[in-house]
Amino acid sequence: MAKDFALLDKEYVANVYNRIGVPFDHGKGSLIYDVNGKEYIDFSAGIAVNIFGLCDDEWKNAVITQLNKLSHISNVYITQPQALLAEKLCMRTGMKKVFFCNSGAEANECAIKGARKYSHDKYGDGR
């Protein structure tokens, strides 16, 4: 079975970065298992946005609960989970408002605009 995955991967996945030649099947917490059942420690913590480990039950159940209500909705609508998270973030950080966005590009754009607004408000035009 492992060979089948490796062949499919080689044939259909763009070779744009170095791949680890082990086809993984499942994981739990910080452990990940290959298709033959061999256990590894996942030191990558999930690339990109997943820092919760593999198949964390609390996280998984929260996602399932939310998917059963709203799987995706625009920020132009008010939702309870977003309002509650915003409150929690403000209470923990001492900030007055939060801005939810979809990507690092949007976060950077917001940070630049925020810095420009602060400078304009504090120093006036031309800053």
Sine and cosine of phi, psi and omega as CSV:
sin_phi,cos_phi,sin_psi,cos_psi,sin_omega,cos_omega
0.00,0.00,-0.66,0.75,-0.02,-1.00
-0.86,0.50,-0.62,0.78,-0.01,-1.00
-0.90,0.43,-0.63,0.77,0.02,-1.00
-0.87,0.50,-0.72,0.70,0.02,-1.00
-0.88,0.47,-0.69,0.72,-0.03,-1.00
-0.89,0.46,-0.65,0.76,0.02,-1.00
-0.92,0.39,-0.69,0.72,0.05,-1.00
-0.88,0.48,-0.68,0.73,0.01,-1.00
-0.88,0.48,-0.73,0.68,-0.03,-1.00
-0.89,0.45,-0.60,0.80,-0.05,-1.00
-0.98,0.22,-0.60,0.80,-0.20,-0.98
-0.91,-0.42,-0.23,0.97,-0.02,-1.00
-0.98,-0.18,0.79,-0.62,-0.01,-1.00
-0.86,0.51,0.74,-0.68,-0.03,-1.00
-1.00,0.04,0.97,0.26,-0.06,-1.00
-0.95,-0.30,-0.10,0.99,0.08,-1.00
-0.45,-0.89,0.35,-0.94,-0.04,-1.00
-0.91,0.41,0.81,-0.59,-0.03,-1.00
-0.98,-0.21,0.59,-0.81,0.14,-0.99
-0.99,0.17,0.79,-0.62,-0.14,-0.99
-0.98,0.20,0.49,0.87,0.00,-1.00
-0.90,-0.43,0.89,-0.45,0.06,-1.00
-0.99,0.17,0.88,-0.48,-0.03,-1.00
-1.00,-0.04,0.51,-0.86,-0.07,-1.00
-0.94,-0.35,-0.68,0.73,-0.06,-1.00
-0.34,-0.94,0.17,-0.99,0.02,-1.00
-0.42,-0.91,0.24,-0.97,0.04,-1.00
-0.46,-0.89,0.84,-0.55,-0.03,-1.00
0.89,0.45,-0.82,-0.57,0.00,-1.00
-0.99,-0.16,0.17,0.99,0.01,-1.00
-0.96,-0.27,0.61,-0.79,0.03,-1.00
-0.73,-0.69,0.57,-0.82,-0.12,-0.99
-0.84,-0.54,0.68,-0.73,0.05,-1.00
-0.99,0.15,0.02,-1.00,-0.07,-1.00
-0.92,0.40,-0.26,0.97,0.05,-1.00
-0.99,-0.12,0.05,1.00,0.03,-1.00
1.00,0.00,0.01,1.00,0.02,-1.00
-0.94,0.34,0.70,-0.71,-0.07,-1.00
-1.00,-0.06,0.67,-0.74,0.07,-1.00
-0.76,-0.65,0.42,-0.91,0.16,-0.99
-1.00,-0.04,0.80,-0.60,-0.01,-1.00
-1.00,0.04,0.99,-0.15,0.01,-1.00
-0.99,0.10,-0.07,1.00,-0.05,-1.00
-0.99,0.14,-0.29,0.96,-0.03,-1.00
0.86,0.51,0.37,0.93,-0.04,-1.00
0.98,0.22,0.83,-0.56,-0.01,-1.00
-0.97,0.24,0.58,-0.82,0.08,-1.00
0.99,0.14,-0.96,-0.28,-0.23,-0.97
-0.97,-0.25,-0.16,0.99,-0.09,-1.00
-1.00,-0.10,0.94,-0.33,0.04,-1.00
-0.93,-0.38,0.21,0.98,-0.12,-0.99
-1.00,-0.09,0.05,1.00,-0.08,-1.00
0.99,0.13,-0.25,-0.97,-0.09,-1.00
-0.97,-0.24,0.80,-0.60,0.12,-0.99
0.81,0.59,0.67,0.75,0.09,-1.00
-0.90,0.43,0.84,-0.54,-0.11,-0.99
-0.89,0.46,-0.67,0.74,-0.02,-1.00
-0.90,0.44,-0.71,0.70,0.02,-1.00
-0.90,0.43,-0.73,0.69,-0.02,-1.00
-0.86,0.51,-0.71,0.71,-0.01,-1.00
-0.92,0.40,-0.60,0.80,0.05,-1.00
-0.90,0.43,-0.66,0.75,0.03,-1.00
-0.90,0.43,-0.71,0.71,0.01,-1.00
-0.88,0.48,-0.70,0.72,0.03,-1.00
-0.85,0.52,-0.71,0.70,0.00,-1.00
-0.93,0.37,-0.64,0.77,0.02,-1.00
-0.88,0.48,-0.53,0.85,0.04,-1.00
-0.96,0.29,-0.24,0.97,0.03,-1.00
-0.98,-0.20,-0.91,0.42,0.02,-1.00
-0.62,-0.79,0.90,-0.43,0.00,-1.00
-0.98,0.20,-0.54,0.84,0.06,-1.00
-0.37,-0.93,0.65,-0.76,0.07,-1.00
-0.47,-0.88,0.57,-0.82,-0.04,-1.00
-0.93,0.38,0.44,-0.90,0.08,-1.00
-0.93,0.37,-0.15,0.99,0.04,-1.00
-0.96,0.28,-0.20,0.98,0.04,-1.00
-0.97,-0.25,0.50,-0.87,0.04,-1.00
-1.00,0.01,0.77,-0.64,0.07,-1.00
-0.76,-0.66,0.50,-0.86,-0.01,-1.00
-0.88,0.48,-0.74,0.67,-0.02,-1.00
-0.86,0.52,-0.64,0.77,0.00,-1.00
-0.92,0.39,-0.68,0.73,0.00,-1.00
-0.90,0.45,-0.67,0.74,0.00,-1.00
-0.92,0.39,-0.65,0.76,0.04,-1.00
-0.91,0.41,-0.66,0.75,0.03,-1.00
-0.87,0.50,-0.69,0.72,0.03,-1.00
-0.87,0.49,-0.72,0.69,-0.02,-1.00
-0.88,0.47,-0.69,0.72,0.01,-1.00
-0.89,0.45,-0.67,0.74,0.02,-1.00
-0.91,0.41,-0.67,0.75,0.00,-1.00
-0.90,0.44,-0.63,0.78,-0.04,-1.00
-0.98,0.21,-0.48,0.88,-0.09,-1.00
-0.97,-0.23,-0.27,0.96,-0.07,-1.00
0.99,0.16,0.06,1.00,0.04,-1.00
-0.98,0.19,0.32,-0.95,-0.03,-1.00
-1.00,-0.04,-0.50,0.86,-0.07,-1.00
-0.61,-0.79,0.36,-0.93,0.14,-0.99
-0.82,-0.57,0.37,-0.93,0.07,-1.00
-0.81,-0.59,0.88,-0.48,0.04,-1.00
-1.00,-0.06,0.73,-0.69,0.02,-1.00
-0.64,-0.77,0.09,-1.00,-0.13,-0.99
-0.99,-0.13,-0.28,0.96,-0.14,-0.99
-0.43,-0.90,0.19,-0.98,0.08,-1.00
-0.90,0.43,-0.56,0.83,0.03,-1.00
-0.89,0.46,-0.70,0.71,0.04,-1.00
-0.91,0.41,-0.62,0.78,0.02,-1.00
-0.90,0.44,-0.68,0.73,0.03,-1.00
-0.90,0.43,-0.68,0.74,0.03,-1.00
-0.87,0.50,-0.68,0.73,0.02,-1.00
-0.90,0.44,-0.67,0.74,0.00,-1.00
-0.89,0.46,-0.67,0.74,0.02,-1.00
-0.90,0.43,-0.71,0.70,0.01,-1.00
-0.90,0.44,-0.63,0.78,0.03,-1.00
-0.90,0.44,-0.68,0.74,0.02,-1.00
-0.91,0.42,-0.65,0.76,0.02,-1.00
-0.91,0.41,-0.66,0.75,0.02,-1.00
-0.90,0.43,-0.70,0.71,0.02,-1.00
-0.85,0.52,-0.73,0.68,-0.01,-1.00
-0.89,0.46,-0.68,0.73,0.02,-1.00
-0.89,0.45,-0.71,0.70,-0.01,-1.00
-0.90,0.44,-0.59,0.81,-0.07,-1.00
-1.00,0.09,-0.61,0.79,-0.14,-0.99
-0.91,-0.42,-0.18,0.98,0.04,-1.00
1.00,-0.04,-0.15,-0.99,-0.05,-1.00
-0.87,0.50,0.48,-0.88,0.06,-1.00
0.99,0.10,0.04,1.00,0.00,-1.00
-0.90,-0.44,0.00,0.00,0.00,0.00
